[in-house]
């Protein structure tokens, strides 16, 4: 039976343990202890060392009592700042931050839900397949933990990430391809007061280019942004270098390549017109996701929603998640809404009822998966 008191207390305990990105070590040890108390096998990888953090990704294996392929659920351990010294406050039917920190429901609500699910499965002697729980680090730092996880260690061929906005029942079936773009301008230094004519101002050349480049929403599927700029050495020196960091995203791979090429072309052309030299570096941050509504992973989630009386809502998002990396590794994965609100702010909160519904939904996904696999469809 779903234990509301246990669930809420475990969630509040989890958010009280600081785990800002790259400093998840204490929370990682807590999850290890919670897993070992339940007799579960826990494996930690070397991702932390690779990315400069103090914890690796955790893979927890839950033995099933049915001879079926495993099912994978994933959530991330890290939070954004301000995420230290969190004191959760229960106000009626919601749990919120105290107001000087985030709450951390992104994504500790999901982790609390998954441990409650494990406890219910065992207490009620339910039938369930082997489960694999992947708890990643540095998700908020560009999915770094998932990017450095070896997915050959995972046996599951269907996965769910519990890390989307929206009410329980939200199923994210589209997310964007994402490019990080760096723009460099090389000019020529000169004394700004004595011989500015002999200099080429990299900042001015960059400005000329940037004002002609698209920025913001390009169309309903595509966005681009110019987010950081730095350059020059001193106020009295004609700037010989300027560096800009930006990005482009699109739900269409073709549109992403088109906007990236357009940004690059305009930048290089306009910089050269100012007498400077430009350089552009493009890095693919993560692949897009496009899941068919009739695919097994989506069909299971939709049926699971229906069996507990909630309407599935199929949606797309402009942001990435670990689901992007899991899909890119060849494992069909849907990202599920868990009801967290105003995340990444000090006004963050979650409804207790949504936490309870999340538990019911994960249990329903497991039941639906078992039924469909046994039926062979």
N, C-alpha and C positions, 0 to 999 in steps of 0.2 A: 504494500500500500504506500502511495506517495506520502512522504513525511515532510510536511511544510516546514515545521519547526527545524528539523535537521537541515533541510535545504537552505533555508534563510541563514541559519547560523553558520553553515559551512561557507556560504557565499561571503558573508560579512568577515569571517576569519580570513578568507583568501584575499579580499581586497585590502585588508590591514597589513599585508606583507608586501613591501615595496618590490616592484619588479619593472622599473623603467627600462626602456630598451638598452641592451648590452649589460644590464645589471640585474639579471633575472636569477642569479645564483641562489639566493635564500628561498625564493618561491619554488625553484626547481627542486631543492632539497625537500621542501614541504610536500611536493607532489610525489616524490620518490617514497617518502615515508607513508603517505596515504595509500599508495599503490601496494607497497610491501605489506602493510597491515592487512590488506585484502588478499594477500598471497599471489599477487600479480607479478609477472616478469617485467622488468623495466630496463630499457637500454638507453644510454645517453651517447650521442655522437660527438664528433670533434668540431661541430659548427662554431661553437663559442671561440675556440682558439683561432679559427680561420678568420672570423669577422671582428676579433678584438673584444669579445664579451667575456663574461665569467660563467656562462652556462651554455650547454649544448641543447639540441633538440631532444625531447624524450619520446620514445616509442614504448607504449604500454600494451602488453598483449593480455587479452582476457580470454581464457579458454572457454569455448562454447560446449554445449551438450548436444549439439546437432552436427552431423557430418556434412557441413556446407562450407563453401568458400567464405573467407572472412569478410567483414564489412568494416570500412574505415571511417572514423569520425575524427575531425581535427579542430583545434582551437589554438590561439596563440597565448603565450605566457606574459608577454611584455605589455607595458602600457606607455602612453605618452606622459609628458610632464604637464602640470605639477602632479606627480604621482607618489610622493613620499609622505609618510605620516597620515595616510588616509584613515578617516574615522567615518564609517558609514552611519547614516541616520535613518531609522525607520519612522516614517510619518504616515500613519494610517495604512494605506494599501500600496505605498511606494517605498523604495529604498533610494536614498539620494546621497550625494556628497555633502559634507559639512559646509561647503561653500568656498573653501580655500584650496581645495584640490579637486582633481577629477574623482569619479567614483571607481572606475576600473571595471565596470560591467563589460566593457570592450577590452578583454574578451573573457574575463573571469566568470561572468554569468554562465557562459558556455561550459567552462570547466567544472563549475559546481553542478551544473545540470548533468553532465556525463557521469560524475561520480555517484550522484543520486540514482541515475539509471542503473548503474552496475549493482548498487545495493538492492534495488527493487528486484532486478532479475534474479538475484541469488536468494533473497528473502522469500520470494514467492515461488521459487523453483520453476520459473518460466522456461520455455524452450527457446534457445537462441543460438545463433552461429558464433564462431570465434569472432571477437571484436579486436580491432587494432585502434588505439587512441594515439594520435600524433599531436604532441604539444610543442609548438615551435617557438623559437626566440626571434627577436628583432623583426617581427612582422611590420611594425610601425616604422622601421628604418628602410623600407623598400623590399620587404619580403626576404630579407637576407637569410633568415634561418631556413626557410623552406628551400631557397635556392641552393643551399649547401647541404641538403639532406639527400642521402642515397636511397632513392625510391625502390631500388632492387631489393631492399630489406622488407618491403611491404608486399604481402601476399594478396591483399584485397584488390578487386577489380572494379569496385564501386565505392565512392567516397562522398562524404558530406562535411563541409566546413560550416561551423556555426558562428558566423561573424558578419552578418549583414544587418543593415538597418531595416526598419519596417517591422510590422507585427508578425508574430508567429504565423506561419502560413505563407510568408513571402519566400518565393523561390527564384533566386537570381540565375537566369539562364544565358545572359549576355553580359560580358564585361570587356573592356577595351584592350587593344594592343597599345603599348606605351613606349615611346622613345624619350630618352633624356638627350638633350641637345646642348652642346657647349659651343659658344662662338668666341673666337679669339681675333683681336685686331692688333696688328703690329704697325706702329707708326715710326716716327723719328724724334728723338729727344732734342731739345734746344732750350736755351735760356728764354724764359717767357717775356722778359723785359728788354733784353739786349738784341737778340736776333730770332724772334719767333718765326720770321720768314723762312728760316732754315729748318724748321721743325714740321712734322706732320702729326697732328693731334689725333691720337687713337680714340679718345673719348668722343671727340666731335664726329669722327668717321663712324663710330658705333652708333651715335645718336641719329645720324643721317640715315643709316640703314634701318635701325629699329623703328623709326617713325613710319617707314614704308612697309613694314612686315605685318602680316595679320597677327592678331592677339585676341584671345577670348574664344567665344563660340563661333566656329566656322559653319557648321550645320548641325542637324539634330543628332549626328553620330560623332562629331569631331570637334575637338578643342585644341588650342595651343596657348602657351603662356611664356612670358619672359619674367623670370622670378628673381634673379640675382645679378648685380652688376658691380664690378670693381675695376679700378684702373688708376694709372698715374703713380708718381712717386712723391711729388710735392707741389704746392700751389704755384711755385715759380718755375716749374719745369714743364715744357710742352710734353704731354703724356705720350709715351712711346708704346704703351700697352693697355689694352682694355679686355676684360673677360666677362662674358655674360653666360648665365646658365638658364636654360629654359626647358620646355617639354612640349610634346605633342601626343595626343591620344585619339583613338578612334575605335568604334565598334566594327569598323571595316578595315581590314588589313590594307586593301588597295588605297583607301582614302588616307590612311596614315602615311603610306609611302608618298602619295601625291603631295600632301601638305608639308611633309619633311623636305621633299625636293624643292617645293616653292619657297619655303623659308630659307633654305640653303642658297638657292639661286639669287634671291633678292639681296640677301646679306652680302654675298661675295661681290655682286655687281655694284652695290651702292658704296661699299667700303673702298673698292678700287677707284670709283669716281672721285673719292676724296683724297686719293693719292696714297692710301694705306694698303696693307695686305691683310686679307682675311683667311681664317682657317675654321673649319667646322668639324666637330667630332660628334658622332651619333652612336648611342648605345641603346640597344633594345633591353628594356627593363623587365618586361614579362609579356607572355603571349596572351592574346585575347581568348575569350570563351564564347562559344556558340553551341548551346545544347538544344537539340530538338525536343519538343514537348512529348514526343512519342518514344524518346530514348528511355532505356530501363531506369536510369538514375532519376530522371524527372518523373516518370510514371509512378515509381515507388513513392516518392515524396508527395505527389499529388493525391494518390490513393490513401496515403497515411493521414494526410490532412482531413480528407473526407470522412474517414472512419472515426475521427474524434470530433467531427462536427464543425470544422473550420474550413473556410473557402480558400483554396490555393490561389495565390496571386503570382503570376509569372511576370518577371520584370527584368530590366537591364540596369546597369550601373555605370557611372563614369569612372569609378575607382577600381583599383586592383585588390586582390586578396590572395591568401594562400591557395584558394581554389584555382587561380590562374596557373600556379606552378604545378599543382597536382594534375590538372588537366594536361598541361604541357608534358608531364611525365607519362602520359598515356593512360591515366586512370580517370574515367568520367567522374566529374565531381560537381555537385551543385552547392552553392552557398545559400544558407538559410537565414532568414530574418529571425532575431530572437527577442525583439522588443526593446532593445536599449535605446535611450533617448538622449539627445543633446550631448553625444559623445565628444570627447576631446575638449570639453569645457568644464568649468567648475559648477555648472548647473546640471550636470549629468544625473540621470536617474533611471530606474527600471521599476515596472510594476511587479509586485509579488505574483499577481495572477499570470503575468507573462512568463515568469520563471516556471510556474507550475505547468503552464501550457507547453513550454519547451520540453519539459520532462515527458509529458504525455506524447508529444510529437515524436521524440526520439524513440520512445518505446513502440509507438505505432509504426515507425519506419522499420524497426527491427522485425516486428510481427509481419508487416506487409512483405518485406524482403523474404522472410521464411516461407510465407504462403506462395509467393510467385515462384520461388526457386523449387519448392516441392512440386508445384503444378507444372513446372517446366516452361513457364512463360513470364 
